[in-house]
Amino acid sequence: MLQTFGFIVILPILSIAVLLTLFRLIKGPTLPDRVVALDLMTTLGIGVIAAYAIVYHEPIFLDVALIVALVSFLGTIAFAYYVEKGTK
């Protein structure tokens, strides 16, 4: 039941969200828009990893999702630092 729900409902919704975010990443008028889109894509990727871990009862993938989230957070902080230094 959970595997069917995961494949029929959750993964297609996440896939559509990734495609829409990819459109914003390509079309984004400014660099911060593109960075936010890239951050959202990593968040959606974490959602895909978590959904896979839940559907297949593989808790080790949640550790992978946690590491990806930490790296994404560090990238966002680095970009914020770059923008802050560039405005002065």
N, C-alpha and C positions, 0 to 999 in steps of 0.2 A: 504494500500500500504506500509506504513512504517513498520507496524507489520510484514508483509510478508518478506520484505527486511531484517528486523532485525533477524528474525528466520532462514531465508534461507542463508544469506550471512555473517552477522556480528558475530553471536554467534558461528557458526562452525569454522570460522577463529580464533576467540579468544580461542576456545576449543583446536584446533590444536596447537596454540602457547603455551597454558598451558601444554599440554602433552610434547612438545619439551623442555620446560623449566624444567619440572619435571625430564626428562631424564638428563639434565645438573645438576640439583640439586643432583641427586643420584650419578652420575658418576664424577662430578667435582673433578679434581685432588687436588685442594687446598681449604682451608677454604674461602678465598675471592671469589673464583668462586661460591661456594655454596651460599654465602651471596648475591652476585649479582643476582643469579638465584632466590633466595627467594624474593628479592626486585622486580625483574621483575614479579614474580607471583602475588605479591600484586598489582603491577601496572595493570596487566591484569585483576585481580579481580575488580579493580576500573573501568576498561573499561567495564566489564560485568555489574556492577551496574549502570554505566552511560547509557549504551545501554538499560537496562531494564527501567530506569527512562524515557528515551526519548520515547521508544516504547509505554509504558503504560501511558504516561502523568502524572507521579508521581514525581513532583519536590522534594519531601521530601527525596527521595533516593540520590539525589545529595549531600545533607548534610551528609548523611552516607558515601558517597564516599570521601568527603572532610576530614572527621574525620579519615577514614582509611588511606588516603594519609598522613595526619599529623603524625599518629602513625608510619607508615612505614618510614617516613623521620627521625623521632627521633631514630628509631631502626638503621637506616643506619649511623646516626651521632654517636650513641653509639658504633657501631662496628668500625668505623673509629678511634674513641678515643682509643678504646681497642688496635687496631693494632699499633697506634702511640706510646702508652705507652709501648707496648711489644717490640718495636725495640730498645729502649734506654737502 
